[in-house]
Amino acid sequence: MVYALFCNDAKLSKAYPTEADVWKLARQSGLVVDAVSEEEKPAPRPVLDNDYEIKPCRPDPQEDPDRNKAEAERDAQLETGFVRGRATLP
């Protein structure tokens, strides 16, 4: 089973191997907020902003969820300026 980000049943992201992969992508994209309820005052819990949801789905026919994950990780490393433990020059 693979997972993706949805809004009102419309698939917004590529498919990823695990739900945790999509949570990581959503957090990096600024779509995750911390919510506190009266019952859970000691620790806020992460929730998706607006009407976003992470749901299981089928990958598109030409889609490879493992490749999507690898590309997202590479993009995140390039964004922070670090690749394989070495700083990259601008």
PyMOL Python script that loads the backbone (N, CA, C, O; Angstrom):
from pymol import cmd

cmd.read_pdbstr("""\
ATOM      1  N   MET A   1       0.850  -1.179   0.000  1.00  0.00           N
ATOM      2  CA  MET A   1       0.000   0.000   0.000  1.00  0.00           C
ATOM      3  C   MET A   1       0.888   1.231   0.000  1.00  0.00           C
ATOM      4  O   MET A   1       1.854   1.299   0.759  1.00  0.00           O
ATOM      5  N   VAL A   2       0.575   2.191  -0.833  1.00  0.00           N
ATOM      6  CA  VAL A   2       1.311   3.455  -0.873  1.00  0.00           C
ATOM      7  C   VAL A   2       0.374   4.576  -0.433  1.00  0.00           C
ATOM      8  O   VAL A   2      -0.837   4.383  -0.332  1.00  0.00           O
ATOM      9  N   TYR A   3       0.950   5.750  -0.172  1.00  0.00           N
ATOM     10  CA  TYR A   3       0.186   6.867   0.378  1.00  0.00           C
ATOM     11  C   TYR A   3       0.488   8.145  -0.392  1.00  0.00           C
ATOM     12  O   TYR A   3       1.537   8.286  -1.020  1.00  0.00           O
ATOM     13  N   ALA A   4      -0.476   9.084  -0.323  1.00  0.00           N
ATOM     14  CA  ALA A   4      -0.299  10.390  -0.956  1.00  0.00           C
ATOM     15  C   ALA A   4      -1.080  11.430  -0.168  1.00  0.00           C
ATOM     16  O   ALA A   4      -1.891  11.098   0.697  1.00  0.00           O
ATOM     17  N   LEU A   5      -0.822  12.688  -0.481  1.00  0.00           N
ATOM     18  CA  LEU A   5      -1.526  13.812   0.128  1.00  0.00           C
ATOM     19  C   LEU A   5      -2.753  14.138  -0.717  1.00  0.00           C
ATOM     20  O   LEU A   5      -2.673  14.221  -1.942  1.00  0.00           O
ATOM     21  N   PHE A   6      -3.878  14.319  -0.052  1.00  0.00           N
ATOM     22  CA  PHE A   6      -5.138  14.610  -0.726  1.00  0.00           C
ATOM     23  C   PHE A   6      -5.783  15.853  -0.133  1.00  0.00           C
ATOM     24  O   PHE A   6      -5.502  16.225   1.007  1.00  0.00           O
ATOM     25  N   CYS A   7      -6.640  16.486  -0.904  1.00  0.00           N
ATOM     26  CA  CYS A   7      -7.506  17.557  -0.431  1.00  0.00           C
ATOM     27  C   CYS A   7      -8.844  17.370  -1.134  1.00  0.00           C
ATOM     28  O   CYS A   7      -8.928  17.409  -2.362  1.00  0.00           O
ATOM     29  N   ASN A   8      -9.885  17.167  -0.337  1.00  0.00           N
ATOM     30  CA  ASN A   8     -11.223  16.926  -0.897  1.00  0.00           C
ATOM     31  C   ASN A   8     -11.211  15.818  -1.955  1.00  0.00           C
ATOM     32  O   ASN A   8     -11.779  15.979  -3.035  1.00  0.00           O
ATOM     33  N   ASP A   9     -10.574  14.717  -1.643  1.00  0.00           N
ATOM     34  CA  ASP A   9     -10.476  13.528  -2.502  1.00  0.00           C
ATOM     35  C   ASP A   9      -9.657  13.725  -3.776  1.00  0.00           C
ATOM     36  O   ASP A   9      -9.607  12.828  -4.617  1.00  0.00           O
ATOM     37  N   ALA A  10      -9.022  14.872  -3.930  1.00  0.00           N
ATOM     38  CA  ALA A  10      -8.136  15.090  -5.076  1.00  0.00           C
ATOM     39  C   ALA A  10      -6.701  14.801  -4.643  1.00  0.00           C
ATOM     40  O   ALA A  10      -6.226  15.361  -3.655  1.00  0.00           O
ATOM     41  N   LYS A  11      -6.018  13.938  -5.371  1.00  0.00           N
ATOM     42  CA  LYS A  11      -4.633  13.587  -5.066  1.00  0.00           C
ATOM     43  C   LYS A  11      -3.733  14.761  -5.425  1.00  0.00           C
ATOM     44  O   LYS A  11      -3.715  15.212  -6.570  1.00  0.00           O
ATOM     45  N   LEU A  12      -2.980  15.256  -4.433  1.00  0.00           N
ATOM     46  CA  LEU A  12      -2.139  16.432  -4.634  1.00  0.00           C
ATOM     47  C   LEU A  12      -0.655  16.122  -4.762  1.00  0.00           C
ATOM     48  O   LEU A  12       0.111  16.925  -5.295  1.00  0.00           O
ATOM     49  N   SER A  13      -0.254  14.957  -4.273  1.00  0.00           N
ATOM     50  CA  SER A  13       1.177  14.645  -4.302  1.00  0.00           C
ATOM     51  C   SER A  13       1.420  13.351  -5.056  1.00  0.00           C
ATOM     52  O   SER A  13       0.492  12.636  -5.434  1.00  0.00           O
ATOM     53  N   LYS A  14       2.676  13.081  -5.257  1.00  0.00           N
ATOM     54  CA  LYS A  14       3.064  11.782  -5.791  1.00  0.00           C
ATOM     55  C   LYS A  14       2.790  10.743  -4.711  1.00  0.00           C
ATOM     56  O   LYS A  14       2.551  11.090  -3.554  1.00  0.00           O
ATOM     57  N   ALA A  15       2.824   9.494  -5.085  1.00  0.00           N
ATOM     58  CA  ALA A  15       2.657   8.398  -4.136  1.00  0.00           C
ATOM     59  C   ALA A  15       4.011   8.068  -3.505  1.00  0.00           C
ATOM     60  O   ALA A  15       5.046   8.106  -4.170  1.00  0.00           O
ATOM     61  N   TYR A  16       3.983   7.741  -2.197  1.00  0.00           N
ATOM     62  CA  TYR A  16       5.183   7.395  -1.456  1.00  0.00           C
ATOM     63  C   TYR A  16       4.977   6.066  -0.743  1.00  0.00           C
ATOM     64  O   TYR A  16       3.842   5.686  -0.456  1.00  0.00           O
ATOM     65  N   PRO A  17       6.080   5.346  -0.451  1.00  0.00           N
ATOM     66  CA  PRO A  17       5.960   4.001   0.115  1.00  0.00           C
ATOM     67  C   PRO A  17       5.239   3.931   1.463  1.00  0.00           C
ATOM     68  O   PRO A  17       4.534   2.956   1.724  1.00  0.00           O
ATOM     69  N   THR A  18       5.398   4.941   2.325  1.00  0.00           N
ATOM     70  CA  THR A  18       4.778   4.882   3.649  1.00  0.00           C
ATOM     71  C   THR A  18       4.049   6.177   3.973  1.00  0.00           C
ATOM     72  O   THR A  18       4.298   7.223   3.374  1.00  0.00           O
ATOM     73  N   GLU A  19       3.147   6.077   4.931  1.00  0.00           N
ATOM     74  CA  GLU A  19       2.438   7.261   5.407  1.00  0.00           C
ATOM     75  C   GLU A  19       3.427   8.248   6.028  1.00  0.00           C
ATOM     76  O   GLU A  19       3.272   9.461   5.885  1.00  0.00           O
ATOM     77  N   ALA A  20       4.450   7.722   6.722  1.00  0.00           N
ATOM     78  CA  ALA A  20       5.465   8.583   7.341  1.00  0.00           C
ATOM     79  C   ALA A  20       6.212   9.416   6.299  1.00  0.00           C
ATOM     80  O   ALA A  20       6.584  10.557   6.574  1.00  0.00           O
ATOM     81  N   ASP A  21       6.435   8.862   5.113  1.00  0.00           N
ATOM     82  CA  ASP A  21       7.093   9.615   4.039  1.00  0.00           C
ATOM     83  C   ASP A  21       6.262  10.832   3.642  1.00  0.00           C
ATOM     84  O   ASP A  21       6.804  11.910   3.399  1.00  0.00           O
ATOM     85  N   VAL A  22       4.947  10.652   3.578  1.00  0.00           N
ATOM     86  CA  VAL A  22       4.068  11.762   3.184  1.00  0.00           C
ATOM     87  C   VAL A  22       4.006  12.799   4.307  1.00  0.00           C
ATOM     88  O   VAL A  22       3.986  13.999   4.030  1.00  0.00           O
ATOM     89  N   TRP A  23       3.973  12.358   5.566  1.00  0.00           N
ATOM     90  CA  TRP A  23       4.006  13.299   6.693  1.00  0.00           C
ATOM     91  C   TRP A  23       5.275  14.147   6.623  1.00  0.00           C
ATOM     92  O   TRP A  23       5.223  15.360   6.831  1.00  0.00           O
ATOM     93  N   LYS A  24       6.407  13.521   6.333  1.00  0.00           N
ATOM     94  CA  LYS A  24       7.683  14.246   6.243  1.00  0.00           C
ATOM     95  C   LYS A  24       7.620  15.299   5.137  1.00  0.00           C
ATOM     96  O   LYS A  24       8.034  16.440   5.338  1.00  0.00           O
ATOM     97  N   LEU A  25       7.109  14.920   3.987  1.00  0.00           N
ATOM     98  CA  LEU A  25       6.968  15.854   2.872  1.00  0.00           C
ATOM     99  C   LEU A  25       6.023  16.997   3.234  1.00  0.00           C
ATOM    100  O   LEU A  25       6.309  18.157   2.935  1.00  0.00           O
ATOM    101  N   ALA A  26       4.902  16.677   3.874  1.00  0.00           N
ATOM    102  CA  ALA A  26       3.930  17.702   4.269  1.00  0.00           C
ATOM    103  C   ALA A  26       4.547  18.669   5.270  1.00  0.00           C
ATOM    104  O   ALA A  26       4.319  19.876   5.193  1.00  0.00           O
ATOM    105  N   ARG A  27       5.329  18.142   6.211  1.00  0.00           N
ATOM    106  CA  ARG A  27       5.984  19.004   7.202  1.00  0.00           C
ATOM    107  C   ARG A  27       6.986  19.935   6.506  1.00  0.00           C
ATOM    108  O   ARG A  27       7.032  21.128   6.809  1.00  0.00           O
ATOM    109  N   GLN A  28       7.782  19.403   5.581  1.00  0.00           N
ATOM    110  CA  GLN A  28       8.761  20.214   4.856  1.00  0.00           C
ATOM    111  C   GLN A  28       8.078  21.284   4.016  1.00  0.00           C
ATOM    112  O   GLN A  28       8.650  22.346   3.772  1.00  0.00           O
ATOM    113  N   SER A  29       6.855  21.006   3.574  1.00  0.00           N
ATOM    114  CA  SER A  29       6.116  21.948   2.743  1.00  0.00           C
ATOM    115  C   SER A  29       5.322  22.962   3.562  1.00  0.00           C
ATOM    116  O   SER A  29       4.670  23.840   2.998  1.00  0.00           O
ATOM    117  N   GLY A  30       5.373  22.845   4.891  1.00  0.00           N
ATOM    118  CA  GLY A  30       4.666  23.787   5.750  1.00  0.00           C
ATOM    119  C   GLY A  30       3.181  23.500   5.899  1.00  0.00           C
ATOM    120  O   GLY A  30       2.413  24.396   6.248  1.00  0.00           O
ATOM    121  N   LEU A  31       2.768  22.275   5.645  1.00  0.00           N
ATOM    122  CA  LEU A  31       1.351  21.931   5.715  1.00  0.00           C
ATOM    123  C   LEU A  31       0.943  21.313   7.045  1.00  0.00           C
ATOM    124  O   LEU A  31      -0.223  20.970   7.237  1.00  0.00           O
ATOM    125  N   VAL A  32       1.899  21.168   7.970  1.00  0.00           N
ATOM    126  CA  VAL A  32       1.623  20.542   9.262  1.00  0.00           C
ATOM    127  C   VAL A  32       1.663  21.615  10.348  1.00  0.00           C
ATOM    128  O   VAL A  32       2.590  22.423  10.411  1.00  0.00           O
ATOM    129  N   VAL A  33       0.646  21.605  11.193  1.00  0.00           N
ATOM    130  CA  VAL A  33       0.584  22.513  12.341  1.00  0.00           C
ATOM    131  C   VAL A  33       0.454  21.673  13.601  1.00  0.00           C
ATOM    132  O   VAL A  33       0.006  20.528  13.541  1.00  0.00           O
ATOM    133  N   ASP A  34       0.841  22.231  14.738  1.00  0.00           N
ATOM    134  CA  ASP A  34       0.667  21.547  16.010  1.00  0.00           C
ATOM    135  C   ASP A  34      -0.648  21.992  16.624  1.00  0.00           C
ATOM    136  O   ASP A  34      -0.916  23.188  16.740  1.00  0.00           O
ATOM    137  N   ALA A  35      -1.462  21.031  17.014  1.00  0.00           N
ATOM    138  CA  ALA A  35      -2.758  21.324  17.616  1.00  0.00           C
ATOM    139  C   ALA A  35      -2.771  20.800  19.039  1.00  0.00           C
ATOM    140  O   ALA A  35      -2.213  19.743  19.332  1.00  0.00           O
ATOM    141  N   VAL A  36      -3.419  21.557  19.923  1.00  0.00           N
ATOM    142  CA  VAL A  36      -3.544  21.157  21.311  1.00  0.00           C
ATOM    143  C   VAL A  36      -5.028  21.107  21.643  1.00  0.00           C
ATOM    144  O   VAL A  36      -5.759  22.066  21.391  1.00  0.00           O
ATOM    145  N   SER A  37      -5.468  19.996  22.204  1.00  0.00           N
ATOM    146  CA  SER A  37      -6.851  19.908  22.661  1.00  0.00           C
ATOM    147  C   SER A  37      -6.841  19.921  24.184  1.00  0.00           C
ATOM    148  O   SER A  37      -5.797  19.716  24.803  1.00  0.00           O
ATOM    149  N   GLU A  38      -7.976  20.155  24.775  1.00  0.00           N
ATOM    150  CA  GLU A  38      -8.069  20.191  26.228  1.00  0.00           C
ATOM    151  C   GLU A  38      -7.605  18.880  26.852  1.00  0.00           C
ATOM    152  O   GLU A  38      -6.976  18.889  27.910  1.00  0.00           O
ATOM    153  N   GLU A  39      -7.909  17.752  26.211  1.00  0.00           N
ATOM    154  CA  GLU A  39      -7.509  16.457  26.749  1.00  0.00           C
ATOM    155  C   GLU A  39      -6.016  16.209  26.597  1.00  0.00           C
ATOM    156  O   GLU A  39      -5.444  15.432  27.362  1.00  0.00           O
ATOM    157  N   GLU A  40      -5.383  16.842  25.644  1.00  0.00           N
ATOM    158  CA  GLU A  40      -3.979  16.561  25.339  1.00  0.00           C
ATOM    159  C   GLU A  40      -3.078  17.766  25.599  1.00  0.00           C
ATOM    160  O   GLU A  40      -2.116  17.988  24.864  1.00  0.00           O
ATOM    161  N   LYS A  41      -3.377  18.535  26.624  1.00  0.00           N
ATOM    162  CA  LYS A  41      -2.607  19.744  26.886  1.00  0.00           C
ATOM    163  C   LYS A  41      -1.093  19.530  26.968  1.00  0.00           C
ATOM    164  O   LYS A  41      -0.352  20.345  26.418  1.00  0.00           O
ATOM    165  N   PRO A  42      -0.589  18.468  27.633  1.00  0.00           N
ATOM    166  CA  PRO A  42       0.865  18.355  27.777  1.00  0.00           C
ATOM    167  C   PRO A  42       1.638  18.277  26.463  1.00  0.00           C
ATOM    168  O   PRO A  42       2.763  18.773  26.389  1.00  0.00           O
ATOM    169  N   ALA A  43       1.069  17.672  25.432  1.00  0.00           N
ATOM    170  CA  ALA A  43       1.828  17.505  24.189  1.00  0.00           C
ATOM    171  C   ALA A  43       0.956  17.815  22.981  1.00  0.00           C
ATOM    172  O   ALA A  43      -0.044  17.138  22.743  1.00  0.00           O
ATOM    173  N   PRO A  44       1.332  18.830  22.223  1.00  0.00           N
ATOM    174  CA  PRO A  44       0.573  19.088  20.988  1.00  0.00           C
ATOM    175  C   PRO A  44       0.800  17.954  20.000  1.00  0.00           C
ATOM    176  O   PRO A  44       1.846  17.304  20.020  1.00  0.00           O
ATOM    177  N   ARG A  45      -0.162  17.724  19.153  1.00  0.00           N
ATOM    178  CA  ARG A  45      -0.022  16.667  18.148  1.00  0.00           C
ATOM    179  C   ARG A  45      -0.022  17.310  16.766  1.00  0.00           C
ATOM    180  O   ARG A  45      -0.713  18.304  16.544  1.00  0.00           O
ATOM    181  N   PRO A  46       0.739  16.757  15.847  1.00  0.00           N
ATOM    182  CA  PRO A  46       0.774  17.330  14.500  1.00  0.00           C
ATOM    183  C   PRO A  46      -0.522  17.007  13.756  1.00  0.00           C
ATOM    184  O   PRO A  46      -1.023  15.884  13.823  1.00  0.00           O
ATOM    185  N   VAL A  47      -1.050  17.987  13.057  1.00  0.00           N
ATOM    186  CA  VAL A  47      -2.218  17.794  12.202  1.00  0.00           C
ATOM    187  C   VAL A  47      -1.963  18.513  10.888  1.00  0.00           C
ATOM    188  O   VAL A  47      -1.149  19.434  10.815  1.00  0.00           O
ATOM    189  N   LEU A  48      -2.661  18.087   9.866  1.00  0.00           N
ATOM    190  CA  LEU A  48      -2.518  18.736   8.563  1.00  0.00           C
ATOM    191  C   LEU A  48      -3.383  19.981   8.516  1.00  0.00           C
ATOM    192  O   LEU A  48      -4.505  19.993   9.022  1.00  0.00           O
ATOM    193  N   ASP A  49      -2.859  21.009   7.913  1.00  0.00           N
ATOM    194  CA  ASP A  49      -3.551  22.282   7.758  1.00  0.00           C
ATOM    195  C   ASP A  49      -4.724  22.131   6.790  1.00  0.00           C
ATOM    196  O   ASP A  49      -4.706  21.270   5.911  1.00  0.00           O
ATOM    197  N   ASN A  50      -5.727  22.962   6.958  1.00  0.00           N
ATOM    198  CA  ASN A  50      -6.900  23.030   6.079  1.00  0.00           C
ATOM    199  C   ASN A  50      -7.570  21.666   5.919  1.00  0.00           C
ATOM    200  O   ASN A  50      -7.768  20.961   6.908  1.00  0.00           O
ATOM    201  N   ASP A  51      -7.918  21.290   4.708  1.00  0.00           N
ATOM    202  CA  ASP A  51      -8.620  20.030   4.457  1.00  0.00           C
ATOM    203  C   ASP A  51      -7.694  18.955   3.901  1.00  0.00           C
ATOM    204  O   ASP A  51      -8.156  18.034   3.227  1.00  0.00           O
ATOM    205  N   TYR A  52      -6.396  19.056   4.174  1.00  0.00           N
ATOM    206  CA  TYR A  52      -5.460  18.067   3.667  1.00  0.00           C
ATOM    207  C   TYR A  52      -5.599  16.758   4.448  1.00  0.00           C
ATOM    208  O   TYR A  52      -5.895  16.759   5.643  1.00  0.00           O
ATOM    209  N   GLU A  53      -5.378  15.651   3.750  1.00  0.00           N
ATOM    210  CA  GLU A  53      -5.410  14.325   4.356  1.00  0.00           C
ATOM    211  C   GLU A  53      -4.320  13.469   3.724  1.00  0.00           C
ATOM    212  O   GLU A  53      -3.950  13.671   2.567  1.00  0.00           O
ATOM    213  N   ILE A  54      -3.820  12.527   4.482  1.00  0.00           N
ATOM    214  CA  ILE A  54      -2.902  11.526   3.944  1.00  0.00           C
ATOM    215  C   ILE A  54      -3.682  10.227   3.897  1.00  0.00           C
ATOM    216  O   ILE A  54      -4.175   9.741   4.914  1.00  0.00           O
ATOM    217  N   LYS A  55      -3.786   9.673   2.693  1.00  0.00           N
ATOM    218  CA  LYS A  55      -4.605   8.476   2.519  1.00  0.00           C
ATOM    219  C   LYS A  55      -3.867   7.448   1.669  1.00  0.00           C
ATOM    220  O   LYS A  55      -3.002   7.790   0.862  1.00  0.00           O
ATOM    221  N   PRO A  56      -4.226   6.182   1.870  1.00  0.00           N
ATOM    222  CA  PRO A  56      -3.669   5.159   0.979  1.00  0.00           C
ATOM    223  C   PRO A  56      -4.222   5.346  -0.424  1.00  0.00           C
ATOM    224  O   PRO A  56      -5.343   5.825  -0.600  1.00  0.00           O
ATOM    225  N   CYS A  57      -3.441   4.969  -1.407  1.00  0.00           N
ATOM    226  CA  CYS A  57      -3.877   5.133  -2.792  1.00  0.00           C
ATOM    227  C   CYS A  57      -3.126   4.149  -3.676  1.00  0.00           C
ATOM    228  O   CYS A  57      -2.225   3.443  -3.223  1.00  0.00           O
ATOM    229  N   ARG A  58      -3.502   4.118  -4.912  1.00  0.00           N
ATOM    230  CA  ARG A  58      -2.750   3.350  -5.910  1.00  0.00           C
ATOM    231  C   ARG A  58      -1.842   4.323  -6.652  1.00  0.00           C
ATOM    232  O   ARG A  58      -2.261   5.433  -6.981  1.00  0.00           O
ATOM    233  N   PRO A  59      -0.619   3.923  -6.915  1.00  0.00           N
ATOM    234  CA  PRO A  59       0.246   4.806  -7.694  1.00  0.00           C
ATOM    235  C   PRO A  59      -0.261   4.913  -9.129  1.00  0.00           C
ATOM    236  O   PRO A  59      -0.916   4.006  -9.642  1.00  0.00           O
ATOM    237  N   ASP A  60       0.051   6.024  -9.756  1.00  0.00           N
ATOM    238  CA  ASP A  60      -0.274   6.171 -11.172  1.00  0.00           C
ATOM    239  C   ASP A  60       0.494   5.094 -11.947  1.00  0.00           C
ATOM    240  O   ASP A  60       1.519   4.611 -11.467  1.00  0.00           O
ATOM    241  N   PRO A  61       0.020   4.714 -13.130  1.00  0.00           N
ATOM    242  CA  PRO A  61       0.641   3.604 -13.873  1.00  0.00           C
ATOM    243  C   PRO A  61       2.143   3.735 -14.091  1.00  0.00           C
ATOM    244  O   PRO A  61       2.857   2.737 -13.999  1.00  0.00           O
ATOM    245  N   GLN A  62       2.638   4.916 -14.373  1.00  0.00           N
ATOM    246  CA  GLN A  62       4.069   5.108 -14.645  1.00  0.00           C
ATOM    247  C   GLN A  62       4.842   5.590 -13.417  1.00  0.00           C
ATOM    248  O   GLN A  62       5.989   6.021 -13.535  1.00  0.00           O
ATOM    249  N   GLU A  63       4.219   5.517 -12.244  1.00  0.00           N
ATOM    250  CA  GLU A  63       4.812   6.082 -11.033  1.00  0.00           C
ATOM    251  C   GLU A  63       5.522   5.010 -10.208  1.00  0.00           C
ATOM    252  O   GLU A  63       5.032   3.887 -10.082  1.00  0.00           O
ATOM    253  N   ASP A  64       6.687   5.366  -9.645  1.00  0.00           N
ATOM    254  CA  ASP A  64       7.446   4.471  -8.768  1.00  0.00           C
ATOM    255  C   ASP A  64       7.576   5.155  -7.408  1.00  0.00           C
ATOM    256  O   ASP A  64       8.385   6.071  -7.263  1.00  0.00           O
ATOM    257  N   PRO A  65       6.795   4.730  -6.403  1.00  0.00           N
ATOM    258  CA  PRO A  65       6.840   5.372  -5.088  1.00  0.00           C
ATOM    259  C   PRO A  65       8.227   5.390  -4.454  1.00  0.00           C
ATOM    260  O   PRO A  65       8.576   6.363  -3.786  1.00  0.00           O
ATOM    261  N   ASP A  66       9.019   4.351  -4.643  1.00  0.00           N
ATOM    262  CA  ASP A  66      10.377   4.341  -4.086  1.00  0.00           C
ATOM    263  C   ASP A  66      11.250   5.411  -4.747  1.00  0.00           C
ATOM    264  O   ASP A  66      12.053   6.065  -4.082  1.00  0.00           O
ATOM    265  N   ARG A  67      11.086   5.580  -6.050  1.00  0.00           N
ATOM    266  CA  ARG A  67      11.840   6.629  -6.753  1.00  0.00           C
ATOM    267  C   ARG A  67      11.367   8.012  -6.294  1.00  0.00           C
ATOM    268  O   ARG A  67      12.178   8.923  -6.130  1.00  0.00           O
ATOM    269  N   ASN A  68      10.044   8.170  -6.085  1.00  0.00           N
ATOM    270  CA  ASN A  68       9.525   9.442  -5.575  1.00  0.00           C
ATOM    271  C   ASN A  68      10.163   9.798  -4.245  1.00  0.00           C
ATOM    272  O   ASN A  68      10.537  10.948  -4.015  1.00  0.00           O
ATOM    273  N   LYS A  69      10.288   8.792  -3.353  1.00  0.00           N
ATOM    274  CA  LYS A  69      10.888   9.019  -2.043  1.00  0.00           C
ATOM    275  C   LYS A  69      12.349   9.425  -2.199  1.00  0.00           C
ATOM    276  O   LYS A  69      12.790  10.384  -1.566  1.00  0.00           O
ATOM    277  N   ALA A  70      13.099   8.721  -3.020  1.00  0.00           N
ATOM    278  CA  ALA A  70      14.518   9.026  -3.225  1.00  0.00           C
ATOM    279  C   ALA A  70      14.691  10.437  -3.791  1.00  0.00           C
ATOM    280  O   ALA A  70      15.589  11.167  -3.371  1.00  0.00           O
ATOM    281  N   GLU A  71      13.842  10.821  -4.733  1.00  0.00           N
ATOM    282  CA  GLU A  71      13.919  12.169  -5.315  1.00  0.00           C
ATOM    283  C   GLU A  71      13.589  13.233  -4.277  1.00  0.00           C
ATOM    284  O   GLU A  71      14.244  14.275  -4.234  1.00  0.00           O
ATOM    285  N   ALA A  72      12.582  12.987  -3.439  1.00  0.00           N
ATOM    286  CA  ALA A  72      12.212  13.950  -2.402  1.00  0.00           C
ATOM    287  C   ALA A  72      13.346  14.116  -1.399  1.00  0.00           C
ATOM    288  O   ALA A  72      13.634  15.232  -0.968  1.00  0.00           O
ATOM    289  N   GLU A  73      13.991  13.016  -1.026  1.00  0.00           N
ATOM    290  CA  GLU A  73      15.121  13.092  -0.097  1.00  0.00           C
ATOM    291  C   GLU A  73      16.293  13.841  -0.717  1.00  0.00           C
ATOM    292  O   GLU A  73      16.939  14.645  -0.045  1.00  0.00           O
ATOM    293  N   ARG A  74      16.573  13.583  -1.995  1.00  0.00           N
ATOM    294  CA  ARG A  74      17.653  14.291  -2.683  1.00  0.00           C
ATOM    295  C   ARG A  74      17.343  15.789  -2.759  1.00  0.00           C
ATOM    296  O   ARG A  74      18.216  16.619  -2.505  1.00  0.00           O
ATOM    297  N   ASP A  75      16.112  16.128  -3.107  1.00  0.00           N
ATOM    298  CA  ASP A  75      15.719  17.537  -3.187  1.00  0.00           C
ATOM    299  C   ASP A  75      15.847  18.233  -1.832  1.00  0.00           C
ATOM    300  O   ASP A  75      16.276  19.384  -1.763  1.00  0.00           O
ATOM    301  N   ALA A  76      15.474  17.535  -0.754  1.00  0.00           N
ATOM    302  CA  ALA A  76      15.581  18.114   0.587  1.00  0.00           C
ATOM    303  C   ALA A  76      17.041  18.356   0.949  1.00  0.00           C
ATOM    304  O   ALA A  76      17.370  19.372   1.561  1.00  0.00           O
ATOM    305  N   GLN A  77      17.916  17.425   0.574  1.00  0.00           N
ATOM    306  CA  GLN A  77      19.343  17.598   0.848  1.00  0.00           C
ATOM    307  C   GLN A  77      19.897  18.782   0.065  1.00  0.00           C
ATOM    308  O   GLN A  77      20.668  19.577   0.604  1.00  0.00           O
ATOM    309  N   LEU A  78      19.515  18.904  -1.187  1.00  0.00           N
ATOM    310  CA  LEU A  78      20.001  20.016  -2.006  1.00  0.00           C
ATOM    311  C   LEU A  78      19.492  21.350  -1.469  1.00  0.00           C
ATOM    312  O   LEU A  78      20.199  22.356  -1.519  1.00  0.00           O
ATOM    313  N   GLU A  79      18.269  21.353  -0.960  1.00  0.00           N
ATOM    314  CA  GLU A  79      17.673  22.568  -0.428  1.00  0.00           C
ATOM    315  C   GLU A  79      18.421  23.053   0.812  1.00  0.00           C
ATOM    316  O   GLU A  79      18.579  24.258   1.010  1.00  0.00           O
ATOM    317  N   THR A  80      18.878  22.126   1.638  1.00  0.00           N
ATOM    318  CA  THR A  80      19.602  22.517   2.851  1.00  0.00           C
ATOM    319  C   THR A  80      21.079  22.769   2.589  1.00  0.00           C
ATOM    320  O   THR A  80      21.779  23.295   3.454  1.00  0.00           O
ATOM    321  N   GLY A  81      21.562  22.400   1.408  1.00  0.00           N
ATOM    322  CA  GLY A  81      22.954  22.650   1.064  1.00  0.00           C
ATOM    323  C   GLY A  81      23.905  21.545   1.457  1.00  0.00           C
ATOM    324  O   GLY A  81      25.122  21.725   1.413  1.00  0.00           O
ATOM    325  N   PHE A  82      23.362  20.398   1.843  1.00  0.00           N
ATOM    326  CA  PHE A  82      24.208  19.284   2.241  1.00  0.00           C
ATOM    327  C   PHE A  82      23.862  18.055   1.416  1.00  0.00           C
ATOM    328  O   PHE A  82      22.697  17.681   1.275  1.00  0.00           O
ATOM    329  N   VAL A  83      24.897  17.444   0.882  1.00  0.00           N
ATOM    330  CA  VAL A  83      24.735  16.213   0.131  1.00  0.00           C
ATOM    331  C   VAL A  83      25.774  15.229   0.648  1.00  0.00           C
ATOM    332  O   VAL A  83      26.973  15.504   0.600  1.00  0.00           O
ATOM    333  N   ARG A  84      25.318  14.090   1.140  1.00  0.00           N
ATOM    334  CA  ARG A  84      26.205  13.032   1.648  1.00  0.00           C
ATOM    335  C   ARG A  84      27.230  13.569   2.651  1.00  0.00           C
ATOM    336  O   ARG A  84      28.404  13.203   2.612  1.00  0.00           O
ATOM    337  N   GLY A  85      26.763  14.445   3.549  1.00  0.00           N
ATOM    338  CA  GLY A  85      27.638  14.913   4.615  1.00  0.00           C
ATOM    339  C   GLY A  85      28.571  16.037   4.252  1.00  0.00           C
ATOM    340  O   GLY A  85      29.343  16.490   5.098  1.00  0.00           O
ATOM    341  N   ARG A  86      28.525  16.508   3.007  1.00  0.00           N
ATOM    342  CA  ARG A  86      29.400  17.594   2.594  1.00  0.00           C
ATOM    343  C   ARG A  86      28.562  18.803   2.208  1.00  0.00           C
ATOM    344  O   ARG A  86      27.500  18.680   1.598  1.00  0.00           O
ATOM    345  N   ALA A  87      29.058  19.949   2.571  1.00  0.00           N
ATOM    346  CA  ALA A  87      28.379  21.177   2.167  1.00  0.00           C
ATOM    347  C   ALA A  87      28.549  21.383   0.666  1.00  0.00           C
ATOM    348  O   ALA A  87      29.615  21.106   0.115  1.00  0.00           O
ATOM    349  N   THR A  88      27.522  21.860   0.018  1.00  0.00           N
ATOM    350  CA  THR A  88      27.629  22.186  -1.403  1.00  0.00           C
ATOM    351  C   THR A  88      27.789  23.692  -1.540  1.00  0.00           C
ATOM    352  O   THR A  88      27.292  24.457  -0.714  1.00  0.00           O
ATOM    353  N   LEU A  89      28.468  24.100  -2.562  1.00  0.00           N
ATOM    354  CA  LEU A  89      28.668  25.520  -2.810  1.00  0.00           C
ATOM    355  C   LEU A  89      27.495  26.061  -3.615  1.00  0.00           C
ATOM    356  O   LEU A  89      26.954  25.370  -4.478  1.00  0.00           O
ATOM    357  N   PRO A  90      27.106  27.293  -3.330  1.00  0.00           N
ATOM    358  CA  PRO A  90      25.976  27.881  -4.077  1.00  0.00           C
ATOM    359  C   PRO A  90      26.284  28.088  -5.534  1.00  0.00           C
ATOM    360  O   PRO A  90      25.434  28.571  -6.282  1.00  0.00           O
TER     361      PRO A  90
END
""", "prot")
cmd.dss("prot")
cmd.show_as("cartoon", "prot")
cmd.util.cbc("prot")
cmd.orient("prot")
